[in-house]
Amino acid sequence: MARSSWVYPFYRSMWTGLDWLFPPACGGCGRVGSRWCTDCQARVSIICGIMCEVCGLPLERPGRCRTCELERPRFASLRAWAALQDPVQEALHKLKYRRDIGLGEALAYQIADFVRSLQWRCDLIVPVPLGQARFRERGYNQVGLIARPLALALGSKFTPRALLRRRETRSQVGLTRSQRRQNVRGAFEGIRELVSGRIVLLVDDVATTGSTLSSAAEALLAAEARDVFALTVARAIPRTNRLHA
């Protein structure tokens, strides 16, 4: 990834100025004074240690998890910054449903160091798009609010139009793994003139089974993307898996 340009410090200073004028409340705990306070930053359960080399699920031994052995996802690798629990879960809820727009930049600032540690090369950063109905309801894509400042921090090109939703899908909440996979099958379209020959970093807010990201990656690869890596802010960890200290 390229080094961050002068644009990102300017972008952060703009948000800092707004924070001085209109003191925010922390997206994790609600304390006034910061969009993402130092206490909540310290409480984040970063996913690290031994994990599936493909989907990033915590494992006891190096290698691939059983699911990826049976049916490998279409992305090259998936990594999540944190476990889906508070304060990250609360922050994502506020970003998604309560229009806490400035929280996206605050999270991206902390996530950027995690992404740099992965040492992935990427040409484009692409957020998973919302369906038209959900976009009209919310007025914004919460994933883009994180992906845009993340692209600025990493010096990569933010390209939201490189991936489109071809059809509406039902919510993945409550669906089984096979139902999730079927629900998003063929739901996306990659734009060849934007992704052909490029390495794409695909960004979403939460990964559960990775079905949405795999389907989106498949669309990007069909549009002749060179490779696709996947990143999420959080990961739902099954009870059968254990986070490493």
N, C-alpha and C positions, 0 to 999 in steps of 0.2 A: 504494500500500500504506500501511496505517496505521503509525504509529510504534510501536516496541516498547514494551510495557507494563512494569510493575514485575515481572511474572511471570518474564520472561526473566532479568534479573539474579539473581533468587532461584534460578532453575533452574541457572544457571551456578555460583553460589556453592555449591550443593549438590554439584555434581560436583567443584569445587575442594576442598571439604572431604574428599570421598572420596579424592581424589588424595593429600592429605596423610596420611590414615590408611593408605591402601593404595597405595603408589607404583606407578604404571602403567608399562608399556613402550610405546614409540612404535609406532603401527600401521604406520608406513612402514619404519623401520630397526631397531626392537626395542630401542633405547636406553632404559634405565630412567630415569624421572623425569617423563615427559610422555606423554599419550595421542597427541599429534601434535606432534612437536618442531619447533623453529624451523628447523632444517636441512632437514627434509622439507618444511616449508611453503615454503621458498625454492626447493626443487627442482621444485615443481609446474610443469608445462608448461601454462600458461593458454592457452586457445584464444582468439585475438583477431585483429584485422586484417580483411582482406577475406574474406567468407564468404557462402555462399548465404543469401539473405534469408529463406528458408523453413526449411530444415533445419539451417543453421549449419555446413555442411561448408566447410572452407577452399577458397577459389577464387583464381584469378589476377586475375579481373575482377569488379566488382560485378554483382549480378543473381541469377539462380537457376541451380542446377546442372542438368545435363541430366535427371537422374532426376525432379526436382521439376517441370521443364517438361513431361515426358511424363505424369506422374501425381502431382498435387499431394497431399501428405499432408493429413489432416483437421485437424491442429492449425494454429493461426495462425502459430506460429513455434516452433522448437526451438533451444535453446542448451545447450551443455555447458560446464561449468566448466573441465575439463582434458582433456588427451589421455590415453588409456588406456595408461599406462606407469608404471613405478615413479617415485616412491613411492606414487602414488595407486592403481595396480593392486594392489599388495601390501596396502594399507590396506583396499580393498574386499573382497579375498579374506578377510582376517581378520574383517571385519565380517560377511561372509556365511556363512563356514564355521567360524570359530573362536570364535563368540559373544563377540567383543570389543565389547560393547554400548556402552560409554562412548565409543568411537571415533566413533559417529554424531554426538554432540553436538560433539565437537572439529572434525570436518569441517564441520558445519553452520555453526559460528562463522566459519570462513574463507570459506565459500561465500556467506554472507549479503551481504557487501559486493559480490560479483560480481552477485548477483541485483538488488540495489538499483541498480547501474549500468545495468541493462537498462531501468529505468523502466517496467516492466510494472505495470499495475494489475491486481490480482486480489482476489477475494472469499474464495476457498477454496483451500487447498493439499491436494491429494489424491495419496497415493502409489499407484503401480501395485500392485494386490494380487497376492499369491501364490495359486497353486492350493491347495486344501485338503490335498492329499497333501504338498506341499512345506512348507506351514505346520506340519502335524503333525510332520514330520521335524525341522524347525529350532526350532519353538516360538515363532518371531517372524518378522516381515517386516523384513528389513534396511533396506529403503527407508523404512519408517516411522520407523526409528531416526534417520534424517537429516531426514526431512520434518517430524517433530514439533518438534524444536528450531528448525528453520528457520522454521516458522510462528510460533513464539514470538518469534524474533529480528526477524521482519518485521512482527509485529503482525497477522498474518492468522489465519484460522480453520482449524485442522487438522481435516479431515473425511474420515477413512479409509473410512467406510461409504458414501460417495457413489458409489463404484465397486466393483462385485463381479465376480468371475470366474464366468461361466455354465458353463464346462466346463474340464476339465484340458487342458493343451497340452504337447506334448513340448518339450524344451529347444531353444532356437533355435541353439545352438552347432553349427556345421558345416553349417547349412542355407543354401541359396542365397537370394537376395533374394526370388524368387517363392515359394519354399517357406516362407520366414519369413512372408510376407504371408498365404499360405493357412493356415498353422498357427494364426495368431491371429485369423483372420477370424471375427467374431461371438463372440469369446471373452469379451467383457465386457458388463456391464449397468450403465448409469448410473441412479441413483435420482432420479427427477424431483423429488420434494418437497425434496430437498437441493440440487439444482443448477439448477433452473429459474430462468432470468433472471440467473444468476451467472456471473462470469468465473472460470475455474478455472485454477490452476497445477498441472499434472500432473507428478509427480516420479518419476523412476526412477534406478537406479544407473548403468547403462551404456546408451548408444545405439550400435548398429552400423549398421543400415539405417533405423531409425526405425519399423519395421513395428508393433511392439508399441504404441508411443506413438500411432501413427496410428489403430490399431484401438480403443484405449482412448478417444482423443479422439472418434472416431466415436460410441461408445456414450454419451459425455457430451453430445454435441450432439443425439443422438436423444432424450435426456432433457431437452432444451430448455435446456441450458447456453447462455449468451449467447456465450461464446467460450472457447477452450482454448489456453493456452500450455503448452509442454513444456520441462522442465528435467531434465538428467541431471548426475550428478557427473562422469562421464567419457564420452569419445567415442572409439570405435575409428576411427582415421584411415586410410583406404586408402592404399596405396603411391603411387597415382596423384595423390594430393593432398599438398600440402606445408604444414606449419605455418609461419606467418609469425613472424618474430622480433619 
